[in-house]
Amino acid sequence: MSKLLDIKHQIHAHIKEYHDEEFKQKAFVPGESAVPVSGKVFDHKELTYITDSALDAWFTTGKFNAEFEKKLAKYINVKSVLTVNSGSSANLVAFSALTAVELGEERIKPGDEVITVAASFPTTVNPILQYGAIPVFLDVTIPHYEIDVTLLEKALSHKTKAVVIAHTMGNVFNLDVITAFCEKHDLWLMEDCCDALGATYNGKHVGTFGDIATLSFYPAHHITMGEGGAVYTSNSKLKKIAESFRDWGRDCWCEPGKDNTCGLRFCQQLGDLPMGYDHKYIYSRQGFNLKITDMQAALGLAQLEKLDEFIKIRRHNFDVLKQGLVKHTDKLILPEATPNSNPSWFGFLITVKKDAGITRNELVQKLDAKKIATRLLFAGDLRKQPYFKDYDYRIVGDLPNTDIIVSDTFWIGVTPMLNDEMLEYMISSFDEILGE
């Protein structure tokens, strides 16, 4: 054994020792211990992988990222994965790709319309606004909390270019209907899968049905890099375009630390630049630098090894809560999986009925007093957010279920941080508040 390898083994042993001492699991005390809705789940392996990356002293995107992209692509069964620095950046890059001039008349231009929902996270819709396109808001269904597909044809206009929607809270929107609609009318489909890594529809992973898809690796999500996200696609043209947007907008596709991959570094004439201008510094589009570090990717690799177990626990926790709260369906609307889907649940959505004798706000305040964390369904209705007042949009019909979500819907956690003792405490707290 080399001296360096021996030192590394010693470091690994100390990391495990440090983890086991610093991050000891504390006993759960009902009413005193917090019951979270989300958060990071890790052990010494994550710290070890991060340390190994740091010891390489590469720091920017490198071998750990290449391995992560490859393994995640294999897991999802997709040709290409591109990591980015957040789920929001993933949505920005994915939508940007659909605006590229290389797509000709199919590209999304200012004034074009994009079908989506108002009951959404802002950064699913924000790229539409940033490129000057017009969001067309449809209502969602309850208890699935997914886009109402019966409204799709009513939403269509001669300006419609794409459908951009998220699989809400790990559930799955009706991919049969939506993919058929997009194919019929030659529309792009962008799937925001930030809440839904591991969810399937008819046995296929979400994100593989549309043209391009996105993920988030924020600590609240299924796996984490601290910050981070990904764009994935099996469309080679979109992959190349998305990669350019992520990497400064440059024309070159060389990996960090490598030169002249194309073999044409000094022998091309592009734009109005002189012949032989260095290909590494030719920019095809107005891009960004949204890459991750190798330390983030190393963390992601450790998390990816645990993903199947994380999803299993999330599904278990969802089922326990559903079984425990079914007695309260006279007052609560409980979530349901979309037919033909196997969700990878992000949270457990609850809508308080109008005649429940208690309001959503009253219920969440009582749960909060018992240290049970709750969250609302993201923006509720983007149209009602302060920042949205200056943007153009179109709605199809009224949005009655979206209105219900704003006033009556919240969610509790199914995160792997929760154990059965916590779940039973959550159920018993609902029993106490609502009555057996």
Secondary structure as the mmCIF struct_conf table of DSSP 4:
data_model
#
loop_
_struct_conf.conf_type_id
_struct_conf.id
_struct_conf.beg_label_comp_id
_struct_conf.beg_label_asym_id
_struct_conf.beg_label_seq_id
_struct_conf.end_label_comp_id
_struct_conf.end_label_asym_id
_struct_conf.end_label_seq_id
HELX_RH_AL_P HELX_RH_AL_P1 LYS A 3 GLU A 22
TURN_TY1_P TURN_TY1_P1 PHE A 23 PHE A 23
HELX_LH_PP_P HELX_LH_PP_P1 LYS A 24 PHE A 28
TURN_TY1_P TURN_TY1_P2 PRO A 30 GLU A 32
BEND BEND1 SER A 33 SER A 33
STRN STRN1 VAL A 35 VAL A 35
BEND BEND2 VAL A 37 VAL A 37
HELX_RH_AL_P HELX_RH_AL_P2 HIS A 44 ASP A 56
TURN_TY1_P TURN_TY1_P3 ALA A 57 ALA A 57
BEND BEND3 THR A 60 THR A 61
HELX_RH_AL_P HELX_RH_AL_P3 LYS A 63 ILE A 76
TURN_TY1_P TURN_TY1_P4 ASN A 77 ASN A 77
BEND BEND4 LYS A 79 LYS A 79
STRN STRN2 SER A 80 VAL A 84
BEND BEND5 ASN A 85 ASN A 85
HELX_RH_AL_P HELX_RH_AL_P4 GLY A 87 ALA A 97
TURN_TY1_P TURN_TY1_P5 LEU A 98 THR A 99
HELX_RH_3T_P HELX_RH_3T_P1 VAL A 101 GLU A 106
BEND BEND6 ARG A 107 ARG A 107
TURN_TY1_P TURN_TY1_P6 PRO A 110 GLY A 111
STRN STRN3 GLU A 113 VAL A 117
BEND BEND7 ALA A 118 SER A 120
HELX_RH_AL_P HELX_RH_AL_P5 PRO A 122 GLN A 130
TURN_TY1_P TURN_TY1_P7 TYR A 131 GLY A 132
STRN STRN4 ILE A 134 LEU A 138
STRN STRN5 VAL A 140 VAL A 140
TURN_TY1_P TURN_TY1_P8 ILE A 142 HIS A 144
BEND BEND8 GLU A 146 GLU A 146
STRN STRN6 ILE A 147 ILE A 147
HELX_RH_3T_P HELX_RH_3T_P2 VAL A 149 LEU A 151
HELX_RH_AL_P HELX_RH_AL_P6 LEU A 152 ALA A 155
TURN_TY1_P TURN_TY1_P9 HIS A 158 LYS A 159
STRN STRN7 THR A 160 ALA A 166
HELX_RH_3T_P HELX_RH_3T_P3 THR A 168 GLY A 170
HELX_RH_AL_P HELX_RH_AL_P7 LEU A 175 HIS A 185
TURN_TY1_P TURN_TY1_P10 ASP A 186 ASP A 186
STRN STRN8 TRP A 188 ASP A 192
TURN_TY1_P TURN_TY1_P11 CYS A 194 ASP A 195
TURN_TY1_P TURN_TY1_P12 LEU A 197 GLY A 198
STRN STRN9 THR A 200 TYR A 201
TURN_TY1_P TURN_TY1_P13 ASN A 202 GLY A 203
STRN STRN10 LYS A 204 HIS A 205
TURN_TY1_P TURN_TY1_P14 VAL A 206 GLY A 207
BEND BEND9 THR A 208 ASP A 211
STRN STRN11 ILE A 212 SER A 216
BEND BEND10 TYR A 218 TYR A 218
TURN_TY1_P TURN_TY1_P15 PRO A 219 ALA A 220
BEND BEND11 HIS A 221 ILE A 223
BEND BEND12 GLY A 226 GLU A 227
STRN STRN12 GLY A 229 THR A 233
BEND BEND13 SER A 234 SER A 234
HELX_RH_AL_P HELX_RH_AL_P8 SER A 236 ARG A 246
STRN STRN13 ASP A 247 ASP A 247
TURN_TY1_P TURN_TY1_P16 TRP A 248 GLY A 249
STRN STRN14 ARG A 250 ARG A 250
BEND BEND14 ASP A 251 ASP A 251
HELX_LH_PP_P HELX_LH_PP_P2 CYS A 254 GLU A 255
TURN_TY1_P TURN_TY1_P17 PRO A 256 GLY A 257
TURN_TY1_P TURN_TY1_P18 THR A 261 CYS A 262
BEND BEND15 GLY A 263 GLY A 263
TURN_TY1_P TURN_TY1_P19 ARG A 265 PHE A 266
BEND BEND16 CYS A 267 CYS A 267
TURN_TY1_P TURN_TY1_P20 GLY A 271 ASP A 272
BEND BEND17 LEU A 273 LEU A 273
HELX_LH_PP_P HELX_LH_PP_P3 PRO A 274 PRO A 274
TURN_TY1_P TURN_TY1_P21 MET A 275 GLY A 276
HELX_RH_3T_P HELX_RH_3T_P4 HIS A 279 TYR A 281
STRN STRN15 TYR A 283 TYR A 283
BEND BEND18 SER A 284 GLN A 286
STRN STRN16 ASN A 289 ASN A 289
HELX_LH_PP_P HELX_LH_PP_P4 LYS A 291 THR A 293
HELX_RH_AL_P HELX_RH_AL_P9 ASP A 294 LEU A 304
TURN_TY1_P TURN_TY1_P22 GLU A 305 LYS A 306
HELX_RH_AL_P HELX_RH_AL_P10 LEU A 307 LEU A 325
HELX_RH_3T_P HELX_RH_3T_P5 VAL A 326 HIS A 328
TURN_TY1_P TURN_TY1_P23 THR A 329 LYS A 331
STRN STRN17 LEU A 332 ILE A 333
HELX_LH_PP_P HELX_LH_PP_P5 LEU A 334 PRO A 335
HELX_LH_PP_P HELX_LH_PP_P6 ALA A 337 THR A 338
TURN_TY1_P TURN_TY1_P24 PRO A 339 ASN A 340
STRN STRN18 SER A 341 ASN A 342
BEND BEND19 PHE A 346 PHE A 346
STRN STRN19 GLY A 347 VAL A 352
TURN_TY1_P TURN_TY1_P25 LYS A 354 ASP A 355
BEND BEND20 ALA A 356 ILE A 358
HELX_RH_AL_P HELX_RH_AL_P11 ARG A 360 ALA A 369
TURN_TY1_P TURN_TY1_P26 LYS A 370 LYS A 371
STRN STRN20 ILE A 372 ILE A 372
STRN STRN21 ARG A 375 ARG A 375
BEND BEND21 LEU A 377 LEU A 377
TURN_TY1_P TURN_TY1_P27 PHE A 378 ALA A 379
BEND BEND22 GLY A 380 GLY A 380
HELX_RH_3T_P HELX_RH_3T_P6 LEU A 382 LYS A 384
BEND BEND23 GLN A 385 GLN A 385
HELX_RH_3T_P HELX_RH_3T_P7 PRO A 386 ASP A 390
BEND BEND24 TYR A 391 TYR A 391
STRN STRN22 ARG A 394 ILE A 395
BEND BEND25 VAL A 396 GLY A 397
HELX_RH_AL_P HELX_RH_AL_P12 PRO A 400 ASP A 408
STRN STRN23 THR A 409 GLY A 413
TURN_TY1_P TURN_TY1_P28 PRO A 416 MET A 417
HELX_RH_AL_P HELX_RH_AL_P13 ASP A 420 LEU A 434
#
